[in-house]
Amino acid sequence: MPVKQGEGEQARPQAVVFDVGRVLVEWDLRHLFAKLIDDPDQLDWFLANVVTEQWHYQHDAGRPLDDMLPELKALYPAQAPLIDAYRERFVESLPHPVPGTYALVERLAQRGVPLFALTNFGAEFWRRYFASEPRLRHFREIVVSGDEKCLKPDPAFYAIAERRFGLPNEALLFTDDKQENIDAAAARGWHTHLFTGAEGLEQRLIDEGLLA
């Protein structure tokens, strides 16, 4: 179990907050569309101009797919079947877990460490992924941008998470693969770890007394 700190000692984290995409599960639109577009140059063009990550982030921010897709198909009518595939087959852009991270989740859960998640993820797609991944049941609360219509690194999104988690900010250790998201959490007094792989996170968790 996490070690309690004595008076006068620097507060140490007592709970872990995970990002999801590229921390718990690999995510890349290319994983899906490489199955549908054979020509590498055409694939690169499509991902740079049609179904781009920047366009996708609108759904993460809470915009409905029913608004996004017709608008995009009006701009690129020849790409309509591929744009429909984005909606129908999005989970294929999440091909497998990030190596080693869910093993850390299991170990933390076994030690009784409170687990939370804070993720930029579209609401419709989140329901599909959550249903497919039973290990997410280890998390006491998962705050999803598509539901809240608010994205990292907006401070308002972290404030929502703090209310939901119900712990002091200094009790939280947040891991994310984007520096701007880490910086936003640190500015609120959270402990932070920039995720570059499970090995580095494991060592940080050991150093903080959250894992043995």
C-alpha positions as CSV (number, residue, x, y, z in Angstrom):
1,M,0.0,0.0,0.0
2,P,1.1,3.6,-0.5
3,V,3.3,4.9,2.3
4,K,1.8,7.6,4.5
5,Q,3.9,10.7,5.0
6,G,4.7,12.2,8.3
7,E,4.3,15.9,9.2
8,G,6.7,18.2,7.5
9,E,7.6,15.6,4.7
10,Q,6.8,16.4,1.1
11,A,3.5,15.0,0.1
12,R,3.8,11.8,-2.1
13,P,1.2,10.5,-4.5
14,Q,-1.4,8.1,-3.2
15,A,-3.3,7.5,-6.5
16,V,-2.4,7.1,-10.1
17,V,-4.2,8.9,-13.0
18,F,-3.6,7.4,-16.5
19,D,-4.1,8.8,-19.9
20,V,-5.5,6.2,-22.3
21,G,-4.5,6.6,-25.9
22,R,-0.8,5.8,-26.4
23,V,-0.4,5.1,-22.7
24,L,-2.8,2.2,-22.1
25,V,-3.6,1.4,-25.8
26,E,-1.8,2.1,-29.0
27,W,-3.7,4.6,-31.2
28,D,-3.1,5.7,-34.8
29,L,-5.6,6.3,-37.6
30,R,-3.1,4.7,-39.9
31,H,-3.7,1.3,-38.4
32,L,-7.3,1.4,-39.8
33,F,-6.8,3.1,-43.1
34,A,-3.7,1.1,-44.1
35,K,-6.2,-1.8,-44.5
36,L,-8.4,0.2,-46.8
37,I,-5.9,2.2,-49.0
38,D,-3.2,0.2,-50.8
39,D,-1.2,3.0,-52.3
40,P,1.2,4.5,-49.7
41,D,1.1,8.0,-51.2
42,Q,-2.7,8.0,-51.3
43,L,-2.7,6.8,-47.7
44,D,-0.4,9.7,-46.6
45,W,-2.6,12.2,-48.6
46,F,-5.8,10.9,-47.0
47,L,-4.4,11.1,-43.4
48,A,-2.9,14.5,-44.0
49,N,-6.0,16.1,-45.7
50,V,-9.2,14.2,-45.1
51,V,-9.5,12.1,-41.9
52,T,-6.7,13.9,-40.0
53,E,-5.9,13.7,-36.3
54,Q,-6.8,17.4,-36.0
55,W,-10.2,16.8,-37.5
56,H,-10.7,13.8,-35.3
57,Y,-10.1,15.9,-32.2
58,Q,-13.4,17.6,-32.7
59,H,-15.1,14.4,-31.6
60,D,-12.8,14.2,-28.6
61,A,-14.0,17.7,-27.8
62,G,-17.6,16.6,-27.9
63,R,-18.8,17.3,-31.4
64,P,-21.2,14.6,-32.6
65,L,-20.2,12.4,-35.5
66,D,-23.6,13.1,-37.1
67,D,-22.4,16.6,-37.6
68,M,-18.8,15.9,-38.5
69,L,-19.2,13.2,-41.1
70,P,-21.7,14.8,-43.5
71,E,-19.7,18.0,-43.4
72,L,-16.5,16.2,-44.4
73,K,-18.1,14.1,-47.0
74,A,-19.5,17.2,-48.6
75,L,-15.9,18.5,-48.9
76,Y,-14.5,15.1,-50.2
77,P,-17.4,13.2,-51.8
78,A,-15.1,10.7,-53.5
79,Q,-13.8,9.7,-50.1
80,A,-17.2,9.1,-48.5
81,P,-16.8,5.3,-48.1
82,L,-13.5,5.8,-46.2
83,I,-15.1,8.6,-44.1
84,D,-17.9,6.2,-43.2
85,A,-15.3,3.6,-42.2
86,Y,-13.8,6.0,-39.7
87,R,-17.1,5.8,-37.8
88,E,-17.8,2.1,-38.3
89,R,-14.3,0.7,-37.7
90,F,-12.7,3.2,-35.4
91,V,-11.7,0.6,-32.9
92,E,-9.3,-0.8,-35.5
93,S,-7.2,2.3,-35.0
94,L,-6.6,0.9,-31.4
95,P,-4.9,-2.3,-32.4
96,H,-3.4,-3.5,-29.1
97,P,-2.4,-2.4,-25.6
98,V,0.8,-0.5,-25.1
99,P,3.3,-3.1,-24.0
100,G,3.5,-3.4,-20.2
101,T,1.2,-0.7,-19.1
102,Y,-1.8,-2.8,-18.2
103,A,0.5,-5.1,-16.2
104,L,1.3,-2.1,-14.1
105,V,-2.4,-1.4,-13.7
106,E,-3.0,-4.9,-12.5
107,R,-0.1,-4.7,-10.0
108,L,-1.4,-1.3,-8.7
109,A,-4.9,-2.7,-8.3
110,Q,-3.6,-5.7,-6.4
111,R,-1.9,-3.3,-3.9
112,G,-5.1,-1.3,-3.5
113,V,-3.8,1.9,-5.1
114,P,-6.7,4.1,-6.3
115,L,-6.7,4.2,-10.1
116,F,-8.3,6.9,-12.3
117,A,-8.1,7.9,-15.9
118,L,-8.3,11.3,-17.7
119,T,-8.6,10.9,-21.5
120,N,-9.2,12.8,-24.7
121,F,-11.6,10.4,-26.3
122,G,-14.8,10.8,-28.3
123,A,-17.9,9.7,-26.4
124,E,-19.2,7.3,-29.1
125,F,-15.9,5.6,-29.6
126,W,-15.2,5.5,-25.9
127,R,-18.3,3.3,-25.2
128,R,-17.0,0.8,-27.8
129,Y,-13.5,0.7,-26.4
130,F,-14.6,0.5,-22.7
131,A,-16.9,-2.5,-23.5
132,S,-13.9,-4.3,-25.2
133,E,-11.4,-3.8,-22.4
134,P,-12.3,-5.5,-19.1
135,R,-9.1,-4.2,-17.3
136,L,-10.6,-0.7,-17.3
137,R,-12.9,-1.9,-14.5
138,H,-9.9,-1.4,-12.2
139,F,-10.4,2.3,-12.5
140,R,-12.6,4.0,-10.0
141,E,-13.4,6.9,-12.2
142,I,-12.6,7.7,-15.9
143,V,-13.2,11.3,-17.1
144,V,-13.8,11.4,-20.9
145,S,-13.4,14.5,-22.9
146,G,-16.2,13.7,-25.3
147,D,-18.7,13.5,-22.4
148,E,-17.4,16.6,-20.7
149,K,-17.0,18.6,-24.0
150,C,-13.6,19.7,-22.7
151,L,-10.1,18.6,-23.6
152,K,-6.7,18.3,-22.1
153,P,-4.8,20.6,-21.5
154,D,-7.7,22.9,-20.7
155,P,-7.4,23.5,-16.9
156,A,-11.2,23.2,-16.7
157,F,-10.9,19.5,-17.7
158,Y,-8.5,18.9,-14.8
159,A,-10.8,20.7,-12.4
160,I,-13.7,18.3,-13.4
161,A,-11.4,15.4,-12.7
162,E,-10.4,16.7,-9.3
163,R,-14.0,16.9,-8.3
164,R,-14.7,13.4,-9.5
165,F,-11.6,11.8,-8.0
166,G,-12.2,13.4,-4.6
167,L,-8.6,13.4,-3.5
168,P,-6.2,16.3,-2.9
169,N,-4.3,17.4,-6.0
170,E,-1.0,16.5,-4.4
171,A,-2.2,12.9,-3.9
172,L,-2.4,12.4,-7.7
173,L,0.3,11.1,-10.0
174,F,-0.6,11.6,-13.6
175,T,1.0,10.0,-16.6
176,D,0.5,11.1,-20.1
177,D,2.5,11.0,-23.4
178,K,2.1,14.7,-24.2
179,Q,4.2,17.3,-22.5
180,E,1.5,20.0,-22.6
181,N,-0.9,17.7,-20.8
182,I,1.7,17.0,-18.1
183,D,2.5,20.6,-17.7
184,A,-1.2,21.5,-17.2
185,A,-1.5,18.9,-14.4
186,A,1.8,20.0,-12.8
187,A,0.5,23.6,-12.7
188,R,-2.4,22.4,-10.5
189,G,-0.1,20.6,-8.1
190,W,-0.4,17.1,-9.4
191,H,2.6,14.8,-9.5
192,T,3.4,14.0,-13.1
193,H,5.3,11.5,-15.2
194,L,5.8,12.0,-19.0
195,F,5.1,8.5,-20.4
196,T,7.7,7.1,-22.8
197,G,7.2,3.5,-22.0
198,A,6.1,1.1,-19.2
199,E,9.6,0.6,-17.9
200,G,10.1,4.2,-17.0
201,L,6.7,4.4,-15.4
202,E,7.3,1.3,-13.4
203,Q,10.5,2.8,-12.0
204,R,8.7,6.0,-11.1
205,L,5.9,4.1,-9.3
206,I,8.6,2.1,-7.4
207,D,10.4,5.3,-6.5
208,E,7.1,6.8,-5.1
209,G,6.4,3.7,-3.0
210,L,3.3,2.8,-5.1
211,L,4.9,-0.4,-6.3
212,A,7.5,-2.7,-4.8
